[in-house]
Amino acid sequence: MSAAGGRTGRPPLTEERKAEIRLEIARAAVDLFVAQGVTATTGEQIGQAVGVSARTVWRYFPSKEACVAPLFTAGVDLLADRLRHWAPGESLDGVLVPELATDLAVARGPDRATVGALVRLTRTEPGLRAVWLRTHDEAEPAFARALAERAGLPEADLRATVQAAMFNAALRAAVEHHAWHDADAGPDRTAAEAALERTLRAALATATEGVT
């Protein structure tokens, strides 16, 4: 205690700093998962890579697989905002692409090859697959609210819910296709983003056929 009777020690972390720590843990976990596999990776190793204790890792995440969630969820608010401002008669890919390809790359970290490898791991690692699918499941209501607001519909309107489901599925399919087929086609970052842009355009065009 201080002379004035107040608490001493470090000040509490701000929400911004907590988010930064979560992202640091996420990136460290991805690097370890890709390098040595999920099974061989421990919470202690993840913490050491960031400079924190395993206890701190578990304070932020319930499991080692859950550590990657911030890389999957980083773009949800951005996407919802763009859906909200999608003008009638405007193509959805015109609203989201090409900026979306760049935004996804920035949101998910500095190493695109590593992120592609992470998405590929969701194919064979049930724990990571669960996190990946849960991320999309939790994002869907945000997309539905944005689409309902765009159309002046009630938040629980079925049309907005179905459109959100279509958009969500198209986005997931596009990212998975890119990761599994052409994310690591070469070292050229610009070429990789262009490939992701083409995949997103094709997926969104298919999802929005007949949606006005």
WOSULDA-V400674 format. One record per pair of residues at least 12 apart in sequence whose C-alpha atoms are under 6 Angstrom apart, sorted by the first residue. I is the first residue (numbers start at 1). GAP is how many residues later the second one is. If there is no record, write none. Layout:
# WOSULDA-V400674
i: [I:I]
gap: [GAP:GAP]
This chain:
# WOSULDA-V400674
i: [23:26:26:28:29:65:65:71:74:80:80:83:84:84:84:93:98:101:101:113:116:116:120:140:143:144:144:144:147:148:166:170:174:174:174:178]
gap: [47:41:42:18:17:62:63:37:33:63:66:63:62:63:66:108:99:92:96:71:63:67:60:24:21:16:17:20:13:12:41:33:25:26:29:18]
